[in-house]
Amino acid sequence: MSRPVRRLLVILAAAVPLFLALLGPVPSASAHGFSSTVYARVVDADDGRLRTELRLEYDLLVVSAADTGKDDPLFRTGTDAFENGDSRDRAAALDAHRDTVVGYVTRRFTVSGGGACAPAPAGGFRMGEEEGVPYALLTLDWTCPPDGEGGGDHEIRSTLFPDAEGYVKGTKTIVTYTVGGHSGSAALDSAHPSFSVTQPWTARFWEFFRLGAEHLLGGIDHILFLLALIAGSRRPREIVLAATGFTLAHSVTFLLAALGLVEVPARIVEPVIALSIAVVAGWHLWRAFGRGVHATDLAPTGGRFGLDRAGLLRLAVVFCFGLVHGLGFAGALGIEAAWSWTLLWSLLVFNVGIEAVQLAVIAVVFPLLLLVRRRSPRAGLWMTGALCAGVAAMGLVWFAQRLFEV
């Protein structure tokens, strides 16, 4: 083994624990950390009322409602039902404490139209799943003042599971609606907790553009994947094509999910996402070990997109991984039922938000990397090698966590 390779191995061995230490405790196996998503569908009902169908994470709903309502029996029975894994017991626990649970939900999820609308449960609680996580389904009918009837403006507000409760951080409520001749979708969070059903389409699209941008910036797994792409790219064309291909793959997956043509369980998707992070980072390490400072050399080009054989192969692999990441995004945003079709265009804008942030990160980081490589190829190799070693280690840790559900 040559001396430069031995030096690189030593640096990488030291870089991995340092990288993990800088990140702090290894984050949860969940792709998006301690966050939750509420799904709401709002439609016109009989007699001028509105009907909302809410899907809320079961164990979070139990804990939040019990804590807010000082209802210890709800916490005990709801937690026992959660651990037992019986859907009927879970629904029964919520029904037995309906006043506490419905009271919590309707204080934090409201509808107004010409004044506050009065909610009333329509049927009992039902159970479902989102990304393999138990969800409670609650249907509410809202009676609004006369001024709110007949297709007038309505405001939907959600402050469910706020950060202040201390159980999750950054809850988002994804709403689809068909009310008074208006239809569309909206993404609500603590910074933007409400919307009007008559808001212009530009406002709705901006919400999902912002959501896509925040999704990338707030997800450490996505950031690490992007950094691994940047580290292994040899010139601007290669990284821009890789990032764009990755986003196009998201769009394909969203379309297939919206049409109901593909459905892959989260227990398969999430480990593969983690493995993809390790593979993309490991790809650069493999080239670095095999070619040293020549790992970033370009073969004569003339092929498709101006890429050599290695670049084309890498682009194909990244596109395939993008399809898998897109399945994770689709599951996180509730793309699994017929009503989700109304979300399609908004979710394409969500992808545009992701792409915009990706290109911004590339525009800042990649020129700096090129500068280092041109001034000192060896320093550039060690820097990207240390980064990719840490990213690969983190990806493998997440893969093990998600595979074995620890």
NUMIKOL-666191 format. One record per residue (C-alpha): residue number from 1; x, y negated, z. Coordinates in Angstrom, 2 decimals, m for minus. Layout:
# NUMIKOL-666191
NODE num      xx      yy      zz
NODE NUM       X       Y       Z
...
***
This chain:
# NUMIKOL-666191
NODE num      xx      yy      zz
NODE   1    0.00    0.00    0.00
NODE   2    1.48   m3.35   m1.03
NODE   3    2.19   m6.08    1.48
NODE   4   m0.45   m8.52    0.08
NODE   5   m3.13   m5.83    0.35
NODE   6   m2.07   m4.99    3.91
NODE   7   m2.29   m8.68    4.83
NODE   8   m5.74   m8.91    3.30
NODE   9   m6.92   m5.87    5.25
NODE  10   m5.65   m7.37    8.50
NODE  11   m7.40  m10.67    7.82
NODE  12  m10.65   m8.93    6.94
NODE  13  m10.50   m6.76   10.04
NODE  14  m10.14   m9.90   12.16
NODE  15  m12.75  m11.82   10.17
NODE  16  m15.63   m9.40   10.73
NODE  17  m15.84   m9.70   14.55
NODE  18  m15.17  m13.44   14.30
NODE  19  m17.99  m13.83   11.78
NODE  20  m20.40  m11.86   13.95
NODE  21  m19.35  m13.83   17.03
NODE  22  m20.02  m17.14   15.26
NODE  23  m23.51  m15.92   14.37
NODE  24  m24.15  m15.03   17.99
NODE  25  m26.26  m12.00   18.94
NODE  26  m27.27   m9.92   15.94
NODE  27  m30.69  m11.20   14.81
NODE  28  m33.75   m8.99   14.85
NODE  29  m34.20   m6.37   12.17
NODE  30  m37.10   m8.47   10.95
NODE  31  m36.17  m10.29    7.76
NODE  32  m37.45  m13.59    9.05
NODE  33  m36.72  m13.46   12.75
NODE  34  m39.25  m14.23   15.47
NODE  35  m41.89  m15.76   13.24
NODE  36  m45.45  m14.90   12.33
NODE  37  m47.85  m15.52    9.47
NODE  38  m51.61  m15.99    9.77
NODE  39  m53.76  m15.32    6.73
NODE  40  m57.08  m17.14    6.30
NODE  41  m59.73  m16.98    3.62
NODE  42  m62.42  m19.70    3.60
NODE  43  m65.56  m19.36    1.44
NODE  44  m69.09  m20.71    1.20
NODE  45  m71.66  m18.66    3.13
NODE  46  m75.44  m18.71    3.40
NODE  47  m77.44  m21.68    4.70
NODE  48  m74.68  m24.20    4.03
NODE  49  m72.27  m22.55    6.42
NODE  50  m68.63  m21.68    5.81
NODE  51  m67.14  m18.26    6.48
NODE  52  m63.53  m17.73    7.49
NODE  53  m61.79  m14.38    7.50
NODE  54  m58.69  m14.53    9.69
NODE  55  m55.90  m11.99    9.95
NODE  56  m53.68  m12.41   13.00
NODE  57  m50.76  m10.38   14.33
NODE  58  m52.32   m8.13   16.96
NODE  59  m49.76   m8.03   19.77
NODE  60  m49.07  m11.76   19.43
NODE  61  m52.80  m12.50   19.58
NODE  62  m53.17  m10.41   22.74
NODE  63  m50.25  m12.06   24.52
NODE  64  m51.14  m15.62   23.48
NODE  65  m54.85  m15.32   24.24
NODE  66  m54.27  m13.58   27.57
NODE  67  m51.66  m16.12   28.65
NODE  68  m53.72  m19.16   27.61
NODE  69  m56.95  m17.76   29.08
NODE  70  m55.31  m16.35   32.24
NODE  71  m56.84  m12.99   31.35
NODE  72  m54.53  m10.33   32.78
NODE  73  m56.92   m7.40   32.00
NODE  74  m56.76   m8.37   28.30
NODE  75  m52.96   m8.26   28.45
NODE  76  m52.91   m4.85   30.12
NODE  77  m55.53   m3.13   27.96
NODE  78  m54.36   m4.81   24.76
NODE  79  m50.71   m3.89   25.39
NODE  80  m51.62   m0.29   26.23
NODE  81  m53.64   m0.01   23.02
NODE  82  m50.75   m1.47   21.04
NODE  83  m48.31    1.08   22.47
NODE  84  m50.74    3.96   21.99
NODE  85  m51.08    3.09   18.32
NODE  86  m54.84    3.72   18.11
NODE  87  m56.66    1.18   15.92
NODE  88  m60.03    1.82   17.57
NODE  89  m58.59    1.18   21.02
NODE  90  m57.00   m2.04   19.82
NODE  91  m60.25   m3.33   18.35
NODE  92  m62.12   m2.26   21.49
NODE  93  m59.66   m4.15   23.72
NODE  94  m60.26   m7.35   21.75
NODE  95  m64.05   m6.85   21.71
NODE  96  m64.09   m6.29   25.47
NODE  97  m62.46   m9.71   25.93
NODE  98  m64.12  m11.45   23.00
NODE  99  m64.74  m14.75   24.80
NODE 100  m61.04  m15.10   25.68
NODE 101  m59.75  m14.14   22.23
NODE 102  m62.31  m16.03   20.14
NODE 103  m61.94  m19.04   22.45
NODE 104  m58.18  m19.07   21.86
NODE 105  m58.52  m18.75   18.09
NODE 106  m61.25  m21.38   17.66
NODE 107  m59.36  m23.93   19.76
NODE 108  m56.38  m23.62   17.44
NODE 109  m58.11  m22.95   14.12
NODE 110  m60.86  m25.44   13.27
NODE 111  m63.06  m26.50   10.40
NODE 112  m64.63  m29.93   10.04
NODE 113  m66.95  m31.50    7.49
NODE 114  m68.86  m34.66    8.35
NODE 115  m67.84  m33.85   11.93
NODE 116  m66.68  m30.78   13.84
NODE 117  m68.16  m27.47   12.66
NODE 118  m69.38  m24.96   15.26
NODE 119  m67.96  m21.42   14.99
NODE 120  m69.74  m18.13   15.69
NODE 121  m68.26  m14.61   15.35
NODE 122  m69.74  m12.52   12.54
NODE 123  m69.33   m8.91   13.64
NODE 124  m66.66   m7.36   15.82
NODE 125  m62.89   m7.21   15.50
NODE 126  m61.36   m4.94   12.89
NODE 127  m57.80   m3.75   12.46
NODE 128  m55.43   m3.78    9.51
NODE 129  m51.72   m3.99    8.72
NODE 130  m49.34   m6.48    7.13
NODE 131  m45.78   m5.32    6.37
NODE 132  m46.33   m2.36    8.67
NODE 133  m47.36   m4.63   11.57
NODE 134  m50.83   m4.26   13.18
NODE 135  m53.13   m7.21   12.44
NODE 136  m56.52   m8.09   13.90
NODE 137  m59.27   m9.24   11.53
NODE 138  m61.78  m11.78   12.79
NODE 139  m64.69  m13.21   10.77
NODE 140  m66.23  m16.52   11.84
NODE 141  m69.21  m18.43   10.45
NODE 142  m69.05  m22.22   10.81
NODE 143  m72.11  m24.47   10.97
NODE 144  m71.22  m27.99    9.91
NODE 145  m73.15  m31.28   10.31
NODE 146  m75.46  m32.18    7.40
NODE 147  m72.90  m34.57    5.90
NODE 148  m70.56  m31.64    5.44
NODE 149  m73.02  m29.53    3.48
NODE 150  m73.57  m29.36   m0.24
NODE 151  m69.96  m29.19   m1.33
NODE 152  m68.67  m32.17    0.64
NODE 153  m65.12  m32.51    1.88
NODE 154  m63.92  m30.11    4.58
NODE 155  m60.72  m30.15    6.58
NODE 156  m59.04  m26.93    7.70
NODE 157  m56.62  m27.17   10.64
NODE 158  m54.43  m24.47   12.16
NODE 159  m52.11  m24.71   15.16
NODE 160  m52.18  m21.00   15.95
NODE 161  m49.22  m19.53   17.87
NODE 162  m47.27  m22.77   18.30
NODE 163  m43.59  m22.89   19.24
NODE 164  m44.54  m24.28   22.66
NODE 165  m46.01  m20.92   23.68
NODE 166  m42.53  m19.47   23.46
NODE 167  m43.46  m16.18   21.76
NODE 168  m42.67  m16.98   18.13
NODE 169  m41.18  m19.87   16.19
NODE 170  m42.34  m21.42   12.96
NODE 171  m45.77  m19.81   12.52
NODE 172  m47.30  m20.42    9.10
NODE 173  m50.95  m20.10    8.10
NODE 174  m51.56  m19.18    4.46
NODE 175  m55.07  m20.28    3.44
NODE 176  m57.03  m19.50    0.29
NODE 177  m60.40  m21.15   m0.20
NODE 178  m63.44  m21.41   m2.46
NODE 179  m65.60  m24.15   m0.95
NODE 180  m68.14  m26.44   m2.61
NODE 181  m66.76  m25.89   m6.10
NODE 182  m63.17  m26.38   m4.97
NODE 183  m60.70  m23.50   m4.87
NODE 184  m57.02  m23.17   m4.20
NODE 185  m54.50  m22.35   m1.51
NODE 186  m52.48  m24.11    1.16
NODE 187  m49.60  m23.39    3.53
NODE 188  m49.94  m24.87    7.02
NODE 189  m47.30  m25.18    9.74
NODE 190  m46.51  m27.39   12.72
NODE 191  m45.33  m30.23   10.49
NODE 192  m48.38  m30.00    8.21
NODE 193  m51.20  m28.45   10.30
NODE 194  m54.21  m29.44    8.16
NODE 195  m55.45  m29.99    4.63
NODE 196  m58.58  m31.09    2.81
NODE 197  m60.28  m28.80    0.30
NODE 198  m60.58  m31.78   m2.07
NODE 199  m56.86  m32.59   m1.98
NODE 200  m55.25  m32.93   m5.42
NODE 201  m53.45  m29.96   m6.96
NODE 202  m50.15  m31.86   m6.70
NODE 203  m50.44  m31.89   m2.91
NODE 204  m51.13  m28.13   m2.83
NODE 205  m48.18  m27.39   m5.07
NODE 206  m45.88  m29.61   m3.01
NODE 207  m46.79  m27.61    0.09
NODE 208  m45.66  m24.36   m1.52
NODE 209  m42.55  m25.96   m3.03
NODE 210  m41.61  m27.12    0.46
NODE 211  m42.48  m23.71    1.89
NODE 212  m40.17  m22.02   m0.63
NODE 213  m37.34  m24.40    0.17
NODE 214  m37.77  m23.92    3.92
NODE 215  m38.06  m20.17    3.48
NODE 216  m34.60  m19.97    1.92
NODE 217  m32.99  m22.43    4.33
NODE 218  m34.60  m20.80    7.37
NODE 219  m33.79  m17.19    6.45
NODE 220  m30.25  m16.21    7.40
NODE 221  m30.49  m13.05    5.29
NODE 222  m31.28  m15.07    2.15
NODE 223  m28.49  m17.55    2.86
NODE 224  m25.96  m14.75    3.36
NODE 225  m27.10  m13.09    0.14
NODE 226  m26.61  m16.37   m1.72
NODE 227  m23.16  m16.92   m0.17
NODE 228  m22.14  m13.42   m1.25
NODE 229  m23.29  m14.25   m4.79
NODE 230  m21.26  m17.46   m4.75
NODE 231  m18.15  m15.77   m3.35
NODE 232  m18.19  m13.07   m6.02
NODE 233  m18.82  m15.41   m8.97
NODE 234  m15.96  m16.52  m11.16
NODE 235  m17.38  m19.57  m12.92
NODE 236  m20.47  m21.81  m12.79
NODE 237  m22.30  m20.00  m15.60
NODE 238  m22.08  m16.70  m13.72
NODE 239  m23.47  m17.97  m10.41
NODE 240  m26.24  m20.05  m11.99
NODE 241  m27.39  m17.09  m14.10
NODE 242  m27.26  m14.78  m11.07
NODE 243  m29.29  m17.16   m8.88
NODE 244  m31.81  m17.86  m11.64
NODE 245  m32.17  m14.18  m12.49
NODE 246  m32.77  m13.49   m8.81
NODE 247  m35.60  m16.06   m8.73
NODE 248  m37.13  m14.80  m11.99
NODE 249  m37.23  m11.35  m10.43
NODE 250  m39.23  m12.83   m7.53
NODE 251  m41.74  m14.18  m10.02
NODE 252  m42.13  m10.80  m11.72
NODE 253  m42.78   m9.11   m8.39
NODE 254  m45.32  m11.75   m7.36
NODE 255  m47.22  m11.21  m10.61
NODE 256  m47.23   m7.42  m10.27
NODE 257  m48.34   m7.66   m6.64
NODE 258  m51.11  m10.15   m7.48
NODE 259  m52.39   m7.78  m10.18
NODE 260  m52.32   m4.90   m7.71
NODE 261  m49.92   m2.94   m9.94
NODE 262  m47.22   m2.40   m7.34
NODE 263  m47.30   m1.77   m3.62
NODE 264  m44.25   m0.56   m1.69
NODE 265  m44.33   m0.06    2.10
NODE 266  m42.33   m2.53    4.17
NODE 267  m40.46    0.35    5.83
NODE 268  m38.84    0.95    2.42
NODE 269  m38.52   m2.64    1.21
NODE 270  m36.90   m4.12    4.32
NODE 271  m33.97   m1.63    4.59
NODE 272  m33.28   m2.01    0.86
NODE 273  m33.18   m5.80    1.22
NODE 274  m30.60   m5.46    3.98
NODE 275  m28.61   m2.95    1.93
NODE 276  m28.64   m5.30   m1.05
NODE 277  m26.91   m7.96    1.03
NODE 278  m24.14   m5.50    1.93
NODE 279  m23.82   m4.23   m1.65
NODE 280  m23.45   m7.70   m3.23
NODE 281  m20.84   m8.66   m0.63
NODE 282  m19.09   m5.29   m0.96
NODE 283  m18.94   m5.70   m4.74
NODE 284  m16.55   m8.63   m4.36
NODE 285  m14.51   m6.80   m1.71
NODE 286  m14.12   m3.83   m4.04
NODE 287  m12.82   m6.06   m6.83
NODE 288  m10.55   m7.90   m4.41
NODE 289   m8.97   m4.68   m3.14
NODE 290   m8.57   m3.33   m6.65
NODE 291   m7.28   m6.45   m8.43
NODE 292   m6.05   m8.78   m5.70
NODE 293   m5.75  m12.39   m6.82
NODE 294   m6.81  m11.28  m10.32
NODE 295  m10.29  m10.39   m9.03
NODE 296  m11.59  m13.70  m10.32
NODE 297   m9.95  m13.41  m13.76
NODE 298  m12.31  m13.40  m16.72
NODE 299  m12.14  m10.83  m19.49
NODE 300  m12.52  m12.18  m23.04
NODE 301  m16.16  m13.14  m23.43
NODE 302  m18.49  m13.14  m26.35
NODE 303  m21.27  m10.99  m25.03
NODE 304  m24.76  m11.97  m23.99
NODE 305  m25.04  m15.18  m21.96
NODE 306  m21.28  m15.70  m22.35
NODE 307  m20.55  m13.02  m19.70
NODE 308  m18.09  m10.16  m19.85
NODE 309  m19.08   m6.56  m19.08
NODE 310  m18.54   m6.94  m15.33
NODE 311  m20.60  m10.14  m15.27
NODE 312  m23.49   m8.56  m17.18
NODE 313  m23.52   m5.51  m14.91
NODE 314  m23.53   m7.71  m11.83
NODE 315  m26.37   m9.82  m13.26
NODE 316  m28.45   m6.69  m13.87
NODE 317  m27.87   m5.44  m10.33
NODE 318  m28.78   m8.84   m8.83
NODE 319  m31.98   m8.95  m10.90
NODE 320  m32.99   m5.51   m9.61
NODE 321  m32.31   m6.60   m6.04
NODE 322  m34.37   m9.72   m6.72
NODE 323  m37.35   m7.51   m7.51
NODE 324  m36.98   m5.82   m4.13
NODE 325  m36.54   m9.13   m2.28
NODE 326  m39.66  m10.33   m4.11
NODE 327  m41.63   m7.41   m2.69
NODE 328  m40.61   m8.62    0.76
NODE 329  m41.75  m12.15   m0.06
NODE 330  m45.04  m10.87   m1.48
NODE 331  m45.73   m8.86    1.68
NODE 332  m44.83  m11.80    3.91
NODE 333  m47.28  m14.07    2.07
NODE 334  m50.16  m11.60    1.88
NODE 335  m50.12  m10.78   m1.84
NODE 336  m51.98   m7.51   m1.65
NODE 337  m55.67   m8.02   m2.34
NODE 338  m57.89   m9.36   m5.12
NODE 339  m58.38  m12.72   m3.43
NODE 340  m54.62  m13.23   m3.53
NODE 341  m54.87  m13.93   m7.25
NODE 342  m55.77  m17.52   m6.39
NODE 343  m52.35  m17.81   m4.78
NODE 344  m50.44  m16.92   m7.93
NODE 345  m49.61  m20.36   m9.30
NODE 346  m48.85  m21.71   m5.85
NODE 347  m46.46  m18.82   m5.28
NODE 348  m44.69  m19.50   m8.54
NODE 349  m44.11  m23.00   m7.19
NODE 350  m42.87  m21.32   m4.00
NODE 351  m40.25  m19.63   m6.19
NODE 352  m39.33  m22.96   m7.77
NODE 353  m38.69  m24.29   m4.27
NODE 354  m36.38  m21.35   m3.61
NODE 355  m34.54  m21.95   m6.87
NODE 356  m34.12  m25.68   m6.19
NODE 357  m32.45  m25.00   m2.84
NODE 358  m30.31  m22.24   m4.34
NODE 359  m29.02  m24.59   m7.02
NODE 360  m28.38  m27.31   m4.43
NODE 361  m26.32  m24.92   m2.28
NODE 362  m24.43  m23.74   m5.35
NODE 363  m23.75  m27.33   m6.43
NODE 364  m22.14  m28.04   m3.05
NODE 365  m20.33  m24.79   m2.25
NODE 366  m19.15  m23.43   m5.59
NODE 367  m17.10  m26.49   m6.69
NODE 368  m15.30  m26.39   m3.33
NODE 369  m14.57  m22.70   m3.86
NODE 370  m13.23  m23.37   m7.37
NODE 371  m11.00  m26.11   m6.00
NODE 372   m9.51  m23.77   m3.40
NODE 373   m8.98  m21.01   m5.97
NODE 374   m7.19  m23.34   m8.39
NODE 375   m4.91  m24.79   m5.72
NODE 376   m4.16  m21.43   m4.09
NODE 377   m5.62  m18.25   m5.61
NODE 378   m4.47  m16.22   m2.62
NODE 379   m6.15  m18.56   m0.13
NODE 380   m9.34  m18.41   m2.19
NODE 381   m9.17  m14.60   m2.18
NODE 382   m8.72  m14.40    1.58
NODE 383  m11.46  m16.94    2.22
NODE 384  m14.06  m15.19    0.05
NODE 385  m12.88  m11.77    1.24
NODE 386  m13.35  m12.71    4.89
NODE 387  m16.79  m14.18    4.14
NODE 388  m17.94  m11.12    2.21
NODE 389  m16.60   m8.75    4.86
NODE 390  m18.71  m10.50    7.48
NODE 391  m21.77  m10.59    5.22
NODE 392  m21.39   m6.89    4.36
NODE 393  m21.09   m6.00    8.05
NODE 394  m24.22   m7.98    8.88
NODE 395  m26.12   m6.37    6.01
NODE 396  m25.18   m2.90    7.20
NODE 397  m26.25   m3.74   10.76
NODE 398  m29.63   m4.95    9.49
NODE 399  m29.92   m1.86    7.27
NODE 400  m29.43    0.44   10.26
NODE 401  m31.87   m1.59   12.39
NODE 402  m34.59   m1.55    9.76
NODE 403  m34.04    2.06    8.71
NODE 404  m34.27    3.39   12.26
NODE 405  m36.70    0.65   13.45
NODE 406  m34.54   m0.47   16.37
***
